[in-house]
Amino acid sequence: MILAEDMFKIGFLLIIVGFIVIFLSMMLMVLSHKGGETKGGGVILIGPFPIIFGSDTKTDKTLVLLVLILIAFIFVLTFFPIAFWR
């Protein structure tokens, strides 16, 4: 059985790993930039309400699709947890 202390450690570790991945991806982007156009975007998810921003419409459409998938996944885990925790 997983204790609350173990869950806290796993969550904290995932946050640290996320920061490291973001930092490394930014460094790779800066080091591999050879001129031209750079595209990007982001999502701020406040509860079920996403705030989506991007540099072009293709990025925005991709982020909308990813957010819809994420919200559906969170919905399933929230309202049907028994199927995943057996």
Buried (B, 14 or more C-beta within 10 A) or exposed (E): EEEEEEEEEEEEEEEEEEEEEEEEEEEEEEEEEEEEEEEEBEBEEEEEEBEBEBEEEEBBEBBBEBBEEEBEEEEEEEEEEEEEEE
